[in-house]
């Protein structure tokens, strides 16, 4: 008998569903929904901070890529000037160097663009959690 009393010491939480009133069930549901909402908001905040970090990386790569492309342009200009001062077809060598620098800059721009892609910024964990919460609420209400 003493073991039965120790099992029921946590109060109303251990009562079977049949012993609980409709008002109690609705109050529990409201408490659980508000708790779930707070958890969803906390997850949204955490995921938003993570995505803002990705945006920062992408913007940084785009800026550095743009600087390298600009350097390539400057190298092409310098090569054109130097090409005039040297003998037979030195412009071709300067053109190749300039194109390589432009290629590196373009690669960085592409990398930055992929970091800013909508699929990589999607808040997958929050959306998954919201779908699970919706399914849970529908199950409880039904």
C-alpha positions in Angstrom: 0.0 0.0 0.0 2.9 2.4 0.8 4.2 1.8 -2.7 0.9 2.9 -4.2 1.1 6.2 -2.4 4.6 6.8 -3.6 3.5 6.3 -7.2 0.8 8.9 -7.0 2.9 11.6 -5.3 3.2 13.7 -8.4 -0.4 14.8 -8.3 -2.6 15.4 -11.3 0.1 14.6 -13.8 -0.2 10.9 -13.1 -4.0 10.7 -13.3 -5.4 8.8 -16.3 -7.2 10.8 -19.0 -10.6 9.4 -17.9 -10.3 11.1 -14.5 -9.4 14.5 -15.8 -12.0 17.1 -16.7 -12.3 18.7 -20.1 -11.3 22.1 -18.6 -8.1 20.5 -17.2 -7.3 18.9 -20.5 -7.8 22.2 -22.4 -5.7 24.0 -19.8 -2.9 21.4 -20.3 -3.3 21.7 -24.1 -3.0 25.5 -23.9 0.1 25.2 -21.7 1.7 22.7 -24.0 0.9 24.8 -27.1 2.4 28.0 -25.5 5.5 26.1 -24.4 5.8 24.7 -27.9 5.4 28.1 -29.4 8.2 29.5 -27.2 10.4 26.6 -28.2 9.7 27.2 -31.9 10.6 30.9 -31.5 13.8 30.0 -29.8 14.7 27.6 -32.6 13.8 30.2 -35.2 16.1 32.7 -33.4 19.0 30.2 -33.3 18.6 29.2 -36.9 18.3 32.8 -38.0 21.6 33.6 -36.3 23.2 30.7 -38.1 21.9 31.8 -41.5 23.0 35.4 -40.9 26.5 34.0 -40.4 26.2 32.2 -43.8 25.1 35.5 -45.3 28.1 37.2 -43.8 30.4 34.6 -45.3 28.7 34.9 -48.7 28.9 38.7 -48.7 32.6 38.6 -47.7 33.4 36.2 -50.5 31.5 38.4 -53.0 33.4 41.5 -51.8 36.8 39.8 -52.1 35.8 38.3 -55.4 34.9 41.8 -56.7 38.3 43.1 -55.5 40.2 40.3 -57.2 38.2 41.0 -60.5 39.1 44.6 -60.2 42.8 43.6 -59.6 42.5 41.6 -62.8 41.2 44.6 -64.7 44.1 46.6 -63.4 46.6 43.9 -64.4 45.0 43.8 -67.9 45.5 47.5 -68.1 49.1 47.3 -66.9 49.8 44.4 -69.3 48.5 46.5 -72.2 50.8 49.3 -71.3 53.8 46.9 -70.8 52.8 45.1 -74.0 53.4 48.2 -76.0 57.0 48.5 -74.6 58.1 45.0 -75.4 58.7 43.2 -78.6 56.6 40.7 -80.5 53.2 39.8 -79.0 53.8 40.4 -75.3 50.2 41.5 -75.0 49.2 37.9 -75.3 51.2 37.0 -72.2 49.6 39.9 -70.3 46.2 38.9 -71.6 46.7 35.4 -70.2 47.7 36.7 -66.8 44.8 39.1 -66.7 42.4 36.3 -67.7 43.7 34.0 -64.9 43.2 36.8 -62.3 39.7 37.4 -63.7 39.0 33.7 -63.5 40.0 33.5 -59.9 37.8 36.5 -59.1 34.9 34.9 -61.0 35.3 31.7 -59.0 35.1 33.7 -55.7 32.0 35.5 -57.0 30.4 32.2 -57.8 31.3 30.8 -54.4 29.8 33.8 -52.7 26.6 33.5 -54.8 26.2 29.9 -53.9 26.5 30.9 -50.2 23.6 33.3 -50.7 21.5 30.7 -52.5 17.9 30.5 -51.1 18.2 26.7 -50.6 21.2 27.0 -48.3 19.5 29.8 -46.3 16.2 27.8 -45.9 15.4 27.3 -42.2 15.0 23.5 -42.5 15.1 22.6 -38.8 12.5 25.2 -37.9 10.2 24.2 -40.8 10.6 20.5 -39.8 9.8 21.3 -36.2 6.8 23.3 -37.1 5.5 20.5 -39.2 6.0 18.1 -36.4 4.3 20.5 -34.0 1.3 20.9 -36.4 1.0 17.1 -36.7 1.1 16.8 -32.9 -1.5 19.4 -32.4 -3.8 17.8 -35.0 -3.3 14.5 -33.2 -4.2 16.0 -29.8 -7.2 17.8 -31.1 -8.6 14.9 -33.0 
